Amino acid sequence: MIKAKIEQLLTGAFKPVFLQVVDESHKHAGHAGASQGGHYQVTIVSKSFEGKKPLESHRMVYQALEPVKSSIHALAIKVRAV
């Protein structure tokens, strides 16, 4: 399951104090591109993002999820530092 793999990758990369991964794929059934991967919403709070700009933090998350990028069609990210 991709959701579990996303959780595993983000936990390993950032050791978050809070992590929530929501699979929203069911909301997008039938929409263009939906068959090419899932739609996910990630909320992550970690010390790793301290002092980082939002764009830099998002890039860090995308980099951590590189192994599953072909399984993700859309990703909404909420990042906060501890």
Secondary structure as a PSIPRED ss2 file (coil, helix, strand):
# PSIPRED VFORMAT (PSIPRED V4.0)

   1 M C   1.000  0.000  0.000
   2 I H   0.000  1.000  0.000
   3 K H   0.000  1.000  0.000
   4 A H   0.000  1.000  0.000
   5 K H   0.000  1.000  0.000
   6 I H   0.000  1.000  0.000
   7 E H   0.000  1.000  0.000
   8 Q H   0.000  1.000  0.000
   9 L H   0.000  1.000  0.000
  10 L H   0.000  1.000  0.000
  11 T H   0.000  1.000  0.000
  12 G H   0.000  1.000  0.000
  13 A H   0.000  1.000  0.000
  14 F H   0.000  1.000  0.000
  15 K C   1.000  0.000  0.000
  16 P C   1.000  0.000  0.000
  17 V C   1.000  0.000  0.000
  18 F E   0.000  0.000  1.000
  19 L E   0.000  0.000  1.000
  20 Q E   0.000  0.000  1.000
  21 V E   0.000  0.000  1.000
  22 V E   0.000  0.000  1.000
  23 D E   0.000  0.000  1.000
  24 E C   1.000  0.000  0.000
  25 S H   0.000  1.000  0.000
  26 H H   0.000  1.000  0.000
  27 K H   0.000  1.000  0.000
  28 H H   0.000  1.000  0.000
  29 A C   1.000  0.000  0.000
  30 G C   1.000  0.000  0.000
  31 H C   1.000  0.000  0.000
  32 A C   1.000  0.000  0.000
  33 G C   1.000  0.000  0.000
  34 A H   0.000  1.000  0.000
  35 S H   0.000  1.000  0.000
  36 Q H   0.000  1.000  0.000
  37 G C   1.000  0.000  0.000
  38 G E   0.000  0.000  1.000
  39 H E   0.000  0.000  1.000
  40 Y E   0.000  0.000  1.000
  41 Q E   0.000  0.000  1.000
  42 V E   0.000  0.000  1.000
  43 T E   0.000  0.000  1.000
  44 I E   0.000  0.000  1.000
  45 V E   0.000  0.000  1.000
  46 S C   1.000  0.000  0.000
  47 K H   0.000  1.000  0.000
  48 S H   0.000  1.000  0.000
  49 F H   0.000  1.000  0.000
  50 E C   1.000  0.000  0.000
  51 G C   1.000  0.000  0.000
  52 K C   1.000  0.000  0.000
  53 K C   1.000  0.000  0.000
  54 P H   0.000  1.000  0.000
  55 L H   0.000  1.000  0.000
  56 E H   0.000  1.000  0.000
  57 S H   0.000  1.000  0.000
  58 H H   0.000  1.000  0.000
  59 R H   0.000  1.000  0.000
  60 M H   0.000  1.000  0.000
  61 V H   0.000  1.000  0.000
  62 Y H   0.000  1.000  0.000
  63 Q H   0.000  1.000  0.000
  64 A H   0.000  1.000  0.000
  65 L C   1.000  0.000  0.000
  66 E H   0.000  1.000  0.000
  67 P H   0.000  1.000  0.000
  68 V H   0.000  1.000  0.000
  69 K H   0.000  1.000  0.000
  70 S H   0.000  1.000  0.000
  71 S H   0.000  1.000  0.000
  72 I E   0.000  0.000  1.000
  73 H E   0.000  0.000  1.000
  74 A E   0.000  0.000  1.000
  75 L E   0.000  0.000  1.000
  76 A E   0.000  0.000  1.000
  77 I E   0.000  0.000  1.000
  78 K E   0.000  0.000  1.000
  79 V E   0.000  0.000  1.000
  80 R E   0.000  0.000  1.000
  81 A C   1.000  0.000  0.000
  82 V C   1.000  0.000  0.000
